[in-house]
Amino acid sequence: MEALNESLLELITQTATNLPSDVRKVLHAAHKREKTTTQAGQALHIISLNVDMAKENVSPICQDTGMPTFVVHTPVGVNQIVIKKAILAMIEEATRRGKLRPNSVDSVTGKNSGLNLGPGTPVVHFEQWEEDEVEVMLLLKGGGCENKNIQYSLPMELDHLGKAGRNIEGVYKCIMHAVWQAQGQGCSAGFLGVGIGGDRTSGYSHAKEQLFRSLDDVNPDATLRELEERVMANADSLGIGTMGFGGDVTLLGCKIGAQNRLPASFFVSVAYSCWAYRRMGVRLDPQTGEIRNWLFRDENPTRMVAESGFPSTGREIRLNPPISEEQIRALKVGDVVMISGGMVTGRDEIHAYLMNNDSPVDLNGGVIYHCGPVMLKDDDGKWRVKAAGPTTSIREEPYQADIIKKFRIRAVMGKGGMGKKTLKGLQESGAVYLNAVGGAAQFYAEKVKEVTGVAFLEEFGVPEAMWQLQVEDFVAVVTMDSHGNSLHADVEAASGIKLELVGAI
């Protein structure tokens, strides 16, 4: 049991902190393709830096370590109950060590278990096979990209694409629509797992199974292989780009599987994965539990980038909270800012609370960061940030404009952009939306110099608490300004027009 525990803990740790070798390869190629002077090029550079830092620090690549999903293959006669107990114990241990963020929330009470354990958490699937080893595969897929999963029921009408029928052409249209609807909210550039057929449940499950395939494998079904190649050939022409900033690289991989279906149903299920595509596997000795070999892991990978640090252009604008309205009104979409000073984190629970209550800290002229960090206490009792990338901001759309006005906030920071209500609120109150690089949890954690306080930790749990941070040179791009401009709206509209063109290719 001791060897099994050690093997599973190492699998969890490596999956969270060391990007798979095939993913590194395609990300490195994407970085070389994108223009270095663009926002997308800068974002890919930060992503590459972050991958290197996570490996070196043995810390989470992205702060959202997602819903741990295990697929376990066992020889006949191996006790699956023992393996599951070990998985649960090591998920708890990895959470204590800061390799996983506590993500398991009671859907009735809203209480975070704090240990990543609870009904349905983690997800564990067992299958028997006739080989003489135990195989354990793990996928860590964060909530931001999980929210961009989508399922289609054919035939149907699709925005910019028209009718999608019950045939391969209709499936192609669904997949291209899935890429388009994700925009930057899924932390593009991304990956797709697609399941054709099945029922609503098995379709999604089959789509996620495709994410366990190697990126360089060859689909044995010629029709599906051609469909994968067609999607990859056309997706980048949408121009969505990294983080939805626009650019040459939008999709990094597409894997498609098919199941039989009912005559009355034709589902196309799409599992969207962000660039932080974290999945690894191990083959274990069935008697001892020791690791015999790894899947997808490069033990000593080549660094993603030779140089360290943010690729400054000299045009960055420095902001020091509290920020004046005059400073904010001078900013425009496309400006890169570097923040030094105080900011607070705030996600769903904080925004709902602030609608009807006062803030425990002064937010006038301040920055609120949509972030659910990974936090650990040092031996001296001080909180340290272990991972701190942005979360998807659109969830706060019902609250954001009102909270900006109520507390005179000058900057909201997250990823993926926000909607019309927030854009109008930015104009009226004199504020901006800043897009940080999604998934770059180590890059941003390094920018946090001190944790000065925390509110609502007991009530809301680590991800949803209001953390008070002192930061230095915290980099983000103005993507919604105080003059009514939105890069997100512009990219969505332009990529929609291009979607109409690739729908016929």
ZATILUM-353495 format. One line per 5 residues: for each residue x, y, z of N, C-alpha, C. Coordinates in steps of 0.1 Angstrom, whole numbers. Example, Ala and Ser with C-alpha at 12.3 -4.5 7.8 and 13.67 -1.06 7.14 Angstrom:
% residues 2
132 -57 78 123 -45 78 132 -33 78 ~ 128 -22 71 137 -11 71 129 0 79
//
This chain:
% residues 505
8 -12 0 0 0 0 9 13 0 ~ 20 12 7 29 24 8 34 28 -6 ~ 38 18 -14 43 20 -27 32 25 -36 ~ 20 20 -35 9 24 -43 6 39 -40 ~ 5 42 -27 3 56 -23 13 66 -29
26 62 -28 37 70 -34 35 72 -49 ~ 32 61 -55 30 62 -70 19 71 -74 ~ 7 70 -67 -4 78 -70 -2 93 -67 ~ 5 95 -56 8 109 -52 18 115 -63 ~ 27 108 -68 36 113 -78 29 115 -91
19 107 -94 11 109 -106 3 122 -105 ~ -3 124 -94 -11 136 -92 -2 148 -93 ~ 9 148 -86 19 159 -86 24 162 -100 ~ 28 152 -107 34 154 -120 23 159 -130 ~ 11 154 -129 0 159 -138 -3 174 -135
-2 178 -123 -6 192 -120 6 202 -123 ~ 18 197 -123 30 206 -124 38 205 -136 ~ 37 194 -143 47 191 -154 39 188 -167 ~ 38 197 -176 30 196 -188 35 184 -197 ~ 26 176 -202 30 164 -210 39 168 -222
47 158 -226 57 160 -236 50 164 -250 ~ 39 157 -253 33 160 -266 26 174 -266 ~ 21 179 -254 15 192 -253 26 203 -254 ~ 38 200 -248 49 209 -248 53 211 -263 ~ 53 201 -271 58 201 -284 49 211 -293
36 209 -292 27 217 -300 26 232 -295 ~ 28 234 -282 28 247 -276 41 255 -281 ~ 52 247 -281 64 253 -286 63 258 -300 ~ 57 249 -308 55 253 -322 46 264 -324 ~ 36 265 -316 26 276 -316 33 290 -313
42 289 -303 49 301 -298 58 306 -310 ~ 64 297 -317 73 301 -328 65 307 -340 ~ 52 303 -341 44 308 -353 38 322 -350 ~ 35 325 -337 28 337 -334 38 349 -334 ~ 34 361 -339 42 372 -339 45 377 -325
58 379 -322 63 381 -308 58 395 -303 ~ 55 404 -312 52 418 -308 37 420 -305 ~ 29 410 -308 14 411 -306 11 407 -292 ~ -2 410 -288 -6 406 -274 -7 391 -274 ~ -11 384 -285 -11 370 -285 3 364 -284
13 370 -290 27 365 -290 32 367 -275 ~ 29 378 -269 33 380 -255 27 370 -246 ~ 14 367 -248 7 358 -240 13 344 -241 ~ 17 340 -253 23 327 -255 37 326 -249 ~ 44 337 -249 57 338 -242 55 336 -227
45 343 -221 42 341 -207 38 327 -204 ~ 30 321 -213 26 307 -211 38 298 -211 ~ 47 300 -220 59 292 -220 68 293 -208 ~ 69 306 -204 76 308 -191 70 301 -180 ~ 56 301 -179 49 295 -168 51 280 -168
51 274 -180 53 260 -180 67 256 -174 ~ 77 264 -178 90 261 -172 91 263 -157 ~ 84 274 -152 84 277 -138 77 266 -130 ~ 66 261 -135 58 251 -128 66 238 -126 ~ 73 234 -137 82 223 -136 93 225 -126
99 236 -126 111 239 -117 106 240 -103 ~ 94 246 -100 89 249 -87 81 237 -81 ~ 78 227 -90 69 216 -87 56 222 -81 ~ 51 232 -88 38 239 -83 28 239 -95 ~ 16 240 -92 5 239 -102 8 248 -114
6 242 -126 7 250 -139 -4 261 -139 ~ -16 257 -135 -27 266 -134 -33 264 -120 ~ -38 275 -115 -43 274 -101 -56 266 -101 ~ -64 266 -112 -76 257 -112 -72 243 -116 ~ -69 235 -106 -65 221 -109 -77 212 -112
-89 218 -113 -100 211 -119 -106 200 -111 ~ -114 192 -118 -120 180 -113 -111 168 -116 ~ -104 162 -107 -95 151 -110 -103 139 -115 ~ -100 135 -127 -107 124 -134 -97 113 -137 ~ -99 101 -131 -91 90 -132 -97 79 -141
-90 73 -149 -94 61 -157 -84 50 -153 ~ -89 39 -147 -80 29 -142 -83 16 -149 ~ -73 10 -154 -74 -4 -160 -67 -14 -151 ~ -74 -25 -148 -68 -34 -139 -69 -48 -144 ~ -59 -57 -142 -60 -71 -145 -71 -78 -137
-77 -89 -142 -87 -96 -134 -81 -100 -121 ~ -88 -98 -110 -84 -102 -97 -77 -91 -89 ~ -74 -80 -94 -69 -69 -87 -80 -62 -79 ~ -78 -59 -67 -88 -53 -58 -89 -38 -61 ~ -100 -34 -68 -103 -21 -72 -106 -12 -60
-112 -18 -50 -116 -10 -38 -103 -5 -31 ~ -93 -12 -30 -80 -8 -25 -74 4 -33 ~ -75 2 -46 -69 13 -54 -77 26 -52 ~ -91 25 -52 -99 37 -50 -96 44 -36 ~ -95 36 -26 -91 42 -13 -78 49 -13
-68 43 -20 -55 50 -22 -56 63 -30 ~ -64 63 -40 -66 75 -48 -72 86 -40 ~ -83 83 -32 -89 93 -23 -79 98 -13 ~ -71 90 -7 -61 94 3 -50 103 -3 ~ -46 100 -15 -36 108 -21 -41 121 -27
-53 121 -31 -59 134 -35 -59 143 -23 ~ -63 138 -12 -63 146 0 -49 151 4 ~ -39 142 3 -25 146 6 -20 156 -4 ~ -23 154 -17 -18 164 -27 -24 178 -24 ~ -37 178 -20 -43 191 -17 -36 197 -5
-33 190 5 -26 195 17 -13 201 13 ~ -6 195 3 7 199 -1 7 211 -11 ~ -5 215 -15 -6 226 -24 -4 222 -39 ~ -5 210 -42 -4 205 -56 -17 206 -63 ~ -28 205 -55 -41 207 -60 -48 218 -52
-57 226 -58 -65 236 -51 -78 229 -46 ~ -82 232 -34 -95 226 -29 -107 230 -37 ~ -112 221 -46 -122 225 -56 -135 218 -54 ~ -137 210 -43 -149 202 -42 -159 210 -33 ~ -170 214 -39 -180 222 -32 -193 215 -31
-199 215 -19 -212 209 -17 -223 217 -25 ~ -229 210 -34 -239 217 -43 -251 222 -36 ~ -254 216 -24 -266 221 -16 -263 232 -6 ~ -252 230 1 -248 240 12 -239 250 7 ~ -231 248 -4 -221 257 -9 -208 256 -2
-207 247 7 -195 246 16 -184 238 8 ~ -172 244 8 -160 237 3 -154 227 13 ~ -153 214 8 -148 204 17 -133 207 22 ~ -126 214 14 -112 218 17 -102 207 14 ~ -107 195 10 -98 183 8 -99 177 -6
-108 183 -15 -111 178 -28 -117 164 -27 ~ -125 162 -16 -132 149 -14 -147 153 -12 ~ -155 144 -16 -170 145 -14 -177 137 -25 ~ -190 137 -24 -198 129 -34 -194 133 -48 ~ -189 124 -56 -186 126 -70 -172 132 -72
-164 135 -61 -151 140 -62 -141 132 -55 ~ -130 127 -61 -127 128 -76 -136 118 -84 ~ -135 120 -97 -142 110 -106 -132 99 -109 ~ -137 86 -107 -128 75 -109 -136 64 -117 ~ -131 61 -129 -137 50 -137 -127 38 -137
-133 26 -135 -125 14 -135 -130 5 -147 ~ -120 -1 -153 -122 -11 -164 -112 -22 -162 ~ -117 -34 -164 -107 -46 -165 -101 -47 -178 ~ -89 -53 -179 -83 -56 -192 -75 -69 -190 ~ -69 -74 -201 -62 -87 -200 -47 -85 -199
-42 -73 -197 -28 -71 -196 -24 -73 -181 ~ -11 -74 -178 -7 -78 -165 -2 -66 -157 ~ -6 -54 -161 -2 -42 -153 -15 -34 -150 ~ -14 -26 -139 -24 -16 -136 -21 -3 -143 ~ -30 2 -151 -28 15 -157 -37 25 -150
-31 37 -146 -39 47 -140 -36 60 -149 ~ -47 65 -155 -46 78 -162 -53 89 -154 ~ -48 101 -155 -54 112 -148 -55 124 -157 ~ -67 130 -157 -70 143 -164 -74 153 -154 ~ -67 165 -154 -70 177 -146 -75 187 -156
-88 189 -156 -95 199 -165 -102 209 -157 ~ -98 222 -158 -103 232 -150 -117 237 -154 ~ -123 244 -145 -137 249 -146 -139 258 -158 ~ -129 267 -161 -131 276 -172 -133 269 -185 ~ -124 259 -188 -126 252 -201 -138 242 -200
-140 237 -188 -152 228 -186 -165 235 -189 ~ -166 248 -186 -178 256 -189 -180 258 -204 ~ -169 256 -212 -170 258 -226 -173 245 -234 ~ -174 234 -226 -179 221 -232 -193 224 -238 ~ -196 217 -249 -209 220 -255 -214 207 -262
-227 206 -262 -233 194 -268 -244 198 -278 ~ -244 192 -290 -253 196 -301 -262 184 -303 ~ -274 187 -307 -284 177 -311 -289 179 -325 ~ -284 171 -334 -286 173 -349 -300 167 -353 ~ -307 174 -363 -303 186 -370 -306 198 -362
-299 209 -365 -301 222 -358 -295 233 -366 ~ -299 245 -362 -294 257 -368 -283 263 -360 ~ -271 267 -366 -260 272 -358 -257 286 -363 ~ -253 295 -353 -250 308 -356 -238 308 -367 ~ -240 316 -377 -230 318 -388 -228 306 -397
-235 295 -394 -232 283 -402 -245 277 -408 ~ -256 282 -403 -269 277 -408 -272 263 -404 ~ -278 255 -412 -283 241 -409 -271 232 -408 ~ -271 224 -397 -262 213 -395 -270 200 -395 ~ -268 192 -405 -276 180 -407 -270 168 -400
-277 157 -401 -272 144 -395 -263 137 -403 ~ -251 143 -405 -241 137 -414 -227 143 -409 ~ -216 138 -416 -203 143 -412 -202 158 -414 ~ -208 163 -424 -207 177 -427 -214 185 -415 ~ -225 180 -410 -231 186 -399 -222 185 -386
-215 174 -385 -206 172 -373 -195 183 -375 ~ -189 184 -387 -179 194 -389 -183 208 -385 ~ -195 212 -389 -201 225 -385 -202 227 -370 ~ -206 216 -363 -207 217 -348 -193 219 -342 ~ -183 212 -347 -170 213 -341 -164 227 -343
-166 232 -355 -161 246 -358 -169 256 -349 ~ -182 254 -348 -189 263 -339 -184 262 -324 ~ -180 250 -320 -175 248 -306 -163 256 -304 ~ -154 256 -314 -141 264 -313 -145 279 -312 ~ -154 283 -321 -158 298 -321 -165 302 -308
-174 294 -303 -181 299 -291 -172 299 -278 ~ -161 292 -278 -152 292 -267 -145 306 -266 ~ -141 312 -277 -134 324 -277 -122 324 -268 ~ -120 334 -260 -109 334 -250 -112 329 -237 ~ -125 326 -235 -130 322 -222 -125 308 -218
-122 300 -228 -116 286 -226 -101 286 -225 ~ -95 298 -224 -80 299 -224 -74 293 -236 ~ -79 298 -248 -73 294 -260 -58 299 -261 ~ -50 292 -269 -53 282 -278 -56 269 -271 ~ -66 261 -276 -70 250 -269 -70 237 -277
-76 227 -271 -77 213 -276 -91 208 -275 ~ -95 199 -284 -108 194 -284 -108 179 -284 ~ -117 173 -275 -121 159 -276 -135 159 -280 ~ -138 151 -291 -152 151 -296 -157 137 -296 ~ -170 136 -292 -177 123 -292 -189 124 -301
-190 116 -312 -201 116 -321 -210 104 -316 ~ -223 107 -314 -232 96 -311 -234 94 -296 ~ -238 81 -293 -241 78 -279 -254 85 -274 ~ -256 86 -261 -267 94 -256 -260 106 -249 ~ -269 114 -242 -263 127 -237 -252 124 -227
-253 114 -219 -243 111 -209 -231 104 -215 ~ -233 93 -223 -221 86 -229 -214 95 -239 ~ -221 104 -246 -215 112 -256 -204 121 -249 ~ -208 128 -238 -198 136 -231 -186 128 -226 ~ -190 116 -220 -179 107 -215 -169 103 -226
-175 100 -238 -167 96 -249 -158 107 -254 ~ -164 119 -254 -156 131 -258 -144 133 -249 ~ -146 131 -236 -134 133 -226 -124 122 -228 ~ -129 110 -232 -120 99 -234 -110 103 -245 ~ -114 110 -255 -105 114 -266 -93 123 -261
-95 129 -250 -84 138 -244 -73 129 -238 ~ -75 116 -237 -65 107 -232 -56 102 -243 ~ -60 106 -256 -52 101 -267 -39 110 -269 ~ -29 104 -275 -17 112 -278 -20 122 -289 ~ -14 133 -289 -17 143 -299 -11 139 -312
-1 131 -313 5 126 -325 0 113 -330 ~ -11 107 -324 -16 95 -329 -23 96 -342 ~ -27 85 -348 -34 85 -361 -47 78 -359 ~ -58 85 -361 -71 79 -360 -73 67 -369 ~ -76 55 -364 -77 43 -373 -89 44 -382
-99 53 -379 -110 54 -388 -107 65 -398 ~ -107 62 -411 -103 71 -421 -112 84 -422 ~ -125 82 -420 -134 93 -421 -131 103 -409 ~ -130 97 -397 -127 106 -386 -113 112 -387 ~ -104 105 -392 -90 111 -394 -91 123 -403
-98 122 -414 -99 133 -424 -107 145 -417 ~ -117 141 -408 -124 152 -401 -115 159 -392 ~ -107 152 -384 -97 158 -375 -88 168 -383 ~ -83 163 -394 -73 171 -402 -80 183 -408 ~ -93 182 -412 -100 193 -417 -103 204 -407
-106 200 -395 -108 209 -384 -95 217 -381 ~ -84 209 -380 -71 216 -377 -67 225 -388 ~ -70 222 -400 -66 230 -412 -73 243 -412 ~ -85 244 -406 -94 256 -408 -96 264 -395 ~ -94 258 -383 -97 265 -371 -89 277 -369
-76 277 -372 -68 289 -370 -72 301 -378 ~ -78 298 -389 -83 309 -398 -94 318 -392 ~ -100 313 -380 -110 321 -374 -104 333 -367 ~ -91 333 -364 -84 345 -359 -87 348 -345 ~ -91 338 -337 -95 341 -323 -82 343 -315
-72 334 -317 -59 335 -311 -58 332 -296 ~ -46 333 -291 -43 330 -277 -51 340 -268 ~ -58 335 -258 -66 343 -249 -77 351 -255 ~ -80 348 -268 -90 356 -275 -85 369 -279 ~ -72 371 -280 -66 384 -283 -66 387 -298
-70 376 -306 -67 376 -320 -53 371 -323 ~ -51 365 -335 -38 359 -338 -39 347 -347 ~ -28 341 -349 -26 330 -359 -29 316 -353 ~ -29 315 -340 -30 301 -334 -43 301 -325 ~ -52 293 -329 -65 292 -321 -67 277 -315
-63 267 -323 -66 253 -319 -53 245 -321 ~ -50 238 -310 -37 230 -310 -39 215 -312 ~ -51 210 -311 -53 196 -312 -68 193 -313 ~ -71 182 -321 -85 178 -322 -86 163 -323 ~ -92 156 -314 -93 141 -314 -108 137 -314
-112 129 -323 -127 126 -325 -129 111 -324 ~ -139 107 -317 -144 93 -316 -158 92 -319 ~ -163 80 -322 -177 78 -325 -183 66 -318 ~ -196 67 -314 -203 55 -309 -216 54 -316 ~ -222 42 -315 -235 41 -321 -245 49 -313
-256 52 -319 -267 61 -313 -280 55 -315 ~ -290 61 -309 -304 57 -311 -309 64 -324 ~ -318 57 -331 -323 63 -343 -329 78 -341 ~ -334 80 -330 -341 94 -328 -331 104 -323 ~ -318 100 -320 -309 110 -314 -296 110 -322
-291 122 -324 -277 124 -330 -270 135 -323 ~ -262 131 -313 -255 141 -305 -241 142 -309 ~ -236 155 -309 -222 157 -311 -217 164 -298 ~ -209 158 -290 -204 163 -277 -190 167 -278 ~ -187 179 -273 -173 185 -274 -168 188 -260
-157 182 -257 -150 185 -244 -138 195 -248 ~ -139 207 -244 -129 217 -247 -118 217 -236 ~ -106 217 -239 -95 218 -230 -87 230 -233 ~ -83 237 -222 -74 249 -224 -60 245 -228 ~ -51 255 -230 -38 252 -234 -31 244 -223
-35 246 -210 -29 238 -199 -35 224 -198 ~ -32 216 -208 -38 203 -211 -30 193 -202 ~ -36 190 -190 -28 183 -180 -34 168 -179 ~ -27 159 -185 -31 145 -184 -18 137 -185 ~ -17 127 -176 -6 118 -176 -11 104 -171
-2 95 -172 -6 81 -168 6 73 -164 ~ 4 63 -156 14 54 -151 10 39 -153 ~ 20 31 -155 18 16 -155 24 11 -142 ~ 16 4 -134 20 0 -121 22 -15 -120 ~ 31 -20 -112 32 -34 -108 20 -38 -100
12 -47 -104 -1 -51 -97 2 -56 -83 ~ 14 -61 -80 16 -67 -67 21 -56 -57 ~ 30 -48 -62 37 -38 -53 31 -24 -54 ~ 25 -21 -66 20 -7 -68 31 3 -72 ~ 43 -2 -75 54 6 -79 52 10 -94
57 22 -98 56 26 -112 66 19 -120 ~ 61 13 -131 70 6 -141 74 16 -152 ~ 64 24 -157 67 34 -167 57 44 -167 ~ 60 56 -173 51 67 -174 46 69 -188 ~ 34 75 -189 28 79 -202 27 94 -203
32 99 -214 31 114 -217 41 122 -209 ~ 50 116 -201 59 124 -193 73 124 -198 ~ 78 136 -199 92 138 -202 99 142 -189 ~ 108 133 -184 113 135 -170 122 148 -170 ~ 130 150 -181 139 162 -181 136 170 -194
125 176 -195 121 183 -208 130 195 -210 ~ 132 198 -223 139 210 -227 131 223 -223 ~ 137 233 -218 130 245 -215 122 250 -226 ~ 110 256 -223 102 261 -234 107 274 -240 ~ 114 282 -231 120 295 -236 134 296 -229
143 301 -237 157 303 -232 158 314 -222 ~ 151 325 -224 153 337 -216 142 336 -205 ~ 144 344 -194 134 344 -184 128 359 -183 ~ 116 360 -177 110 373 -175 101 377 -186 ~ 93 387 -183 83 392 -193 90 399 -204
86 397 -217 92 403 -229 87 418 -230 ~ 93 427 -223 88 441 -223 91 448 -236 ~ 82 456 -240 84 464 -253 88 479 -249 ~ 87 482 -237 90 496 -233 78 505 -234 ~ 67 499 -239 54 507 -240 44 504 -229
48 496 -220 39 492 -209 36 505 -200 ~ 24 505 -195 19 516 -187 18 511 -172 ~ 25 519 -164 25 514 -150 14 521 -142 ~ 8 513 -133 -3 517 -125 -1 513 -111 ~ -3 523 -102 -1 520 -87 -14 524 -80
-22 514 -76 -34 516 -68 -31 524 -55 ~ -40 533 -51 -53 536 -57 -51 544 -70 ~ -59 541 -81 -57 546 -94 -68 557 -96 ~ -64 568 -102 -74 579 -104 -82 576 -117 ~ -94 583 -118 -102 582 -129 -95 587 -142
-87 598 -140 -80 604 -151 -70 594 -157 ~ -63 586 -149 -54 576 -154 -62 565 -162 ~ -73 562 -157 -81 551 -164 -87 556 -177 ~ -91 569 -177 -97 574 -190 -86 575 -200 ~ -74 576 -197 -63 577 -206 -60 564 -213
-64 553 -207 -61 540 -212 -71 536 -224 ~ -66 528 -233 -74 523 -244 -71 508 -247 ~ -81 502 -254 -79 488 -257 -66 485 -264 ~ -59 475 -259 -46 471 -265 -34 476 -256 ~ -37 485 -247 -26 489 -238 -22 478 -229
-9 476 -227 -4 467 -217 0 474 -204 ~ -6 470 -193 -3 477 -180 5 468 -171 ~ 12 474 -162 19 467 -151 15 473 -138 ~ 9 465 -130 4 470 -117 13 467 -106 ~ 16 477 -97 24 475 -85 17 481 -74
14 474 -63 7 479 -51 -3 469 -47 ~ -14 474 -41 -24 465 -35 -35 461 -45 ~ -40 449 -44 -52 444 -51 -59 434 -42 ~ -71 431 -45 -79 420 -38 -84 410 -48 ~ -86 398 -44 -92 388 -52 -107 388 -49
-115 384 -59 -129 383 -57 -136 375 -68 ~ -142 364 -64 -149 356 -74 -164 356 -72 ~ -171 345 -74 -186 344 -74 -191 348 -60 ~ -186 342 -50 -192 344 -36 -190 358 -32 ~ -178 364 -35 -175 377 -31 -184 387 -38
-186 385 -51 -194 394 -58 -209 394 -54 ~ -214 382 -51 -228 381 -46 -229 388 -32 ~ -218 387 -24 -218 393 -10 -218 408 -11 ~ -209 413 -20 -208 428 -21 -220 435 -26 ~ -228 428 -33 -240 434 -38 -249 440 -27
-249 434 -16 -258 438 -5 -251 441 8 ~ -237 442 8 -230 444 20 -218 453 17 ~ -212 458 28 -200 466 27 -188 457 24 ~ -177 463 19 -165 456 17 -156 456 30 ~ -150 445 34 -141 446 45 -128 454 43
-125 458 31 -114 466 28 -118 477 18 ~ -111 488 18 -114 500 10 -111 496 -5 ~ -121 497 -14 -119 494 -28 -118 506 -37 ~ -119 518 -31 -119 530 -39 -106 532 -46 ~ -107 532 -60 -95 534 -68 -87 521 -70
-93 510 -65 -86 497 -64 -88 488 -76 ~ -82 476 -75 -82 466 -85 -88 453 -79 ~ -98 447 -85 -104 435 -80 -100 424 -91 ~ -94 413 -86 -88 403 -95 -97 391 -94 ~ -102 387 -105 -110 374 -106 -100 363 -105
-98 357 -93 -88 347 -91 -92 339 -79 ~ -90 326 -80 -91 316 -69 -78 310 -67 ~ -69 315 -59 -55 311 -59 -53 298 -51 ~ -42 291 -53 -37 280 -44 -29 287 -33 ~ -33 284 -21 -26 291 -9 -21 280 1
-9 283 7 -4 274 17 2 283 28 ~ 1 278 41 7 285 52 21 280 54 ~ 31 290 55 44 286 59 45 282 73 ~ 57 277 77 59 273 91 58 285 100 ~ 60 297 95 59 309 104 44 314 105
35 307 98 21 310 99 16 320 89 ~ 25 324 80 21 334 69 16 327 57 ~ 6 332 51 0 327 38 10 330 27 ~ 12 320 18 19 322 6 11 318 -6 ~ 12 325 -17 5 322 -29 13 312 -37
7 300 -40 14 290 -47 10 290 -62 ~ -1 296 -65 -6 296 -79 -17 307 -80 ~ -16 316 -90 -26 327 -90 -29 333 -103 ~ -33 324 -113 -38 329 -126 -52 333 -125 ~ -57 340 -135 -71 345 -135 -82 334 -138
-94 337 -133 -105 328 -136 -114 335 -147 ~ -123 328 -152 -132 333 -163 -141 344 -157 ~ -141 356 -163 -148 367 -157 -163 368 -160 ~ -168 361 -171 -181 363 -175 -192 359 -164 ~ -187 350 -155 -197 346 -144 -201 358 -136
-193 368 -135 -196 380 -127 -204 391 -134 ~ -208 388 -146 -215 398 -154 -227 404 -147 ~ -235 395 -140 -247 401 -134 -244 411 -123 ~ -232 411 -117 -228 419 -106 -219 431 -109 ~ -210 429 -119 -198 437 -120 -201 452 -121
-209 456 -130 -212 471 -131 -216 477 -119 ~ -225 470 -111 -230 476 -99 -220 477 -88 ~ -211 467 -87 -200 467 -77 -190 478 -81 ~ -187 479 -94 -177 490 -98 -182 503 -93 ~ -195 506 -96 -201 519 -92 -202 521 -77
-206 510 -70 -208 511 -55 -195 514 -48 ~ -184 507 -52 -172 508 -45 -161 517 -52 ~ -165 523 -63 -156 531 -71 -143 524 -75 ~ -144 512 -79 -133 504 -84 -129 509 -97 ~ -116 509 -100 -110 514 -112 -106 503 -122
-103 491 -118 -99 481 -127 -104 467 -122 ~ -109 460 -132 -114 446 -129 -105 437 -138 ~ -99 427 -132 -90 418 -140 -94 404 -139 ~ -93 397 -150 -97 383 -151 -92 378 -165 ~ -100 369 -170 -98 364 -184 -111 362 -191
-110 363 -205 -121 360 -213 -131 372 -216 ~ -129 383 -209 -138 394 -211 -151 393 -204 ~ -159 404 -206 -172 405 -200 -182 411 -210 ~ -195 412 -206 -205 416 -215 -209 430 -216 ~ -221 433 -222 -225 446 -225 -228 454 -212
-234 448 -202 -237 455 -190 -224 460 -183 ~ -214 452 -182 -201 456 -177 -195 467 -185 ~ -195 466 -198 -189 476 -207 -196 489 -205 ~ -209 489 -203 -216 502 -201 -212 508 -187 ~ -210 499 -177 -206 503 -164 -192 509 -164
-183 503 -172 -170 509 -173 -170 523 -178 ~ -178 525 -188 -180 539 -193 -185 549 -183 ~ -195 545 -176 -202 554 -167 -194 557 -155 ~ -186 547 -150 -179 548 -137 -164 552 -139 ~ -159 551 -151 -145 553 -154 -136 542 -149
-138 530 -155 -130 518 -151 -126 511 -164 ~ -117 501 -162 -113 492 -173 -113 478 -169 ~ -114 469 -180 -113 455 -178 -99 451 -183 ~ -92 444 -174 -78 439 -178 -78 424 -179 ~ -73 419 -190 -72 405 -193 -58 400 -190
-57 392 -179 -44 385 -176 -44 372 -184 ~ -32 366 -184 -30 354 -192 -35 342 -185 ~ -46 336 -190 -52 324 -183 -43 313 -182 ~ -43 307 -170 -35 295 -167 -20 298 -163 ~ -16 310 -164 -2 314 -161 0 316 -146
-3 305 -138 -4 306 -124 9 308 -117 ~ 20 303 -122 33 305 -116 39 318 -119 ~ 37 323 -132 41 336 -136 35 347 -127 ~ 22 345 -124 16 356 -116 18 354 -101 ~ 20 342 -97 23 339 -82 36 346 -79
46 346 -88 59 352 -86 57 368 -84 ~ 47 373 -90 45 388 -89 38 392 -76 ~ 33 382 -68 27 385 -55 38 385 -45 ~ 41 397 -39 52 398 -29 48 396 -15 ~ 35 398 -12 30 396 2 15 394 2
11 385 11 -4 384 14 -6 392 27 ~ -14 403 26 -15 412 37 -28 409 45 ~ -37 401 40 -49 398 48 -58 389 40 ~ -68 384 46 -78 376 40 -92 377 47 ~ -102 378 39 -116 379 45 -124 367 39
-134 362 47 -143 352 43 -137 339 40 ~ -126 336 46 -119 323 44 -128 311 49 ~ -133 313 62 -141 302 68 -154 301 60 ~ -160 312 57 -173 312 50 -173 306 36 ~ -163 310 28 -163 307 14 -153 297 9
-142 295 17 -132 286 13 -121 293 6 ~ -110 286 4 -98 292 -2 -100 299 -16 ~ -106 292 -26 -108 298 -39 -117 311 -39 ~ -127 311 -30 -137 321 -31 -134 332 -20 ~ -124 331 -12 -121 341 -2 -116 354 -8
-117 365 -1 -111 378 -6 -97 379 0 ~ -87 376 -9 -73 377 -5 -68 391 -8 ~ -61 397 1 -55 410 -1 -40 408 -4 ~ -36 413 -15 -23 410 -20 -15 423 -23 ~ -2 422 -21 7 433 -26 15 427 -38
14 434 -49 20 428 -62 30 438 -68 ~ 38 432 -77 48 441 -83 49 436 -98 ~ 47 446 -107 48 444 -122 38 433 -126 ~ 26 434 -122 15 424 -125 10 428 -139 ~ 12 419 -149 10 423 -163 -4 419 -168
-10 428 -175 -23 425 -181 -26 434 -193 ~ -35 431 -201 -39 438 -213 -52 445 -211 ~ -53 458 -215 -67 464 -215 -74 459 -227 ~ -85 452 -224 -93 446 -235 -107 452 -235 ~ -111 459 -224 -124 467 -224 -120 481 -217
-122 492 -224 -118 504 -219 -130 513 -214 ~ -128 525 -210 -138 533 -204 -145 542 -215 ~ -142 539 -228 -148 546 -239 -157 537 -247 ~ -161 526 -242 -171 517 -249 -164 507 -259 ~ -151 506 -258 -145 496 -268 -142 483 -261
-144 472 -268 -142 458 -263 -135 450 -274 ~ -122 446 -270 -115 437 -279 -123 424 -281 ~ -129 419 -270 -136 406 -270 -148 407 -280 ~ -155 418 -280 -167 419 -289 -162 420 -303 ~ -151 427 -305 -145 428 -319 -140 415 -324
-133 407 -316 -128 394 -321 -140 385 -323 ~ -150 385 -314 -161 376 -316 -168 379 -329 ~ -170 392 -332 -177 395 -344 -169 392 -357 ~ -156 395 -357 -148 392 -368 -146 377 -370 ~ -145 369 -360 -143 355 -361 -156 348 -365
-168 355 -362 -181 350 -367 -182 351 -382 ~ -177 362 -387 -177 363 -402 -168 353 -408 ~ -156 350 -403 -147 340 -408 -153 326 -407 ~ -161 324 -396 -167 311 -394 -177 308 -405 ~ -183 318 -410 -192 316 -422 -185 311 -434
-172 316 -435 -164 312 -447 -159 298 -445 ~ -154 294 -433 -148 281 -432 -158 270 -431 ~ -171 274 -428 -182 264 -428 -184 258 -441 ~ -180 264 -452 -182 259 -465 -169 252 -471 ~ -158 252 -463 -145 247 -468 -144 232 -464
//
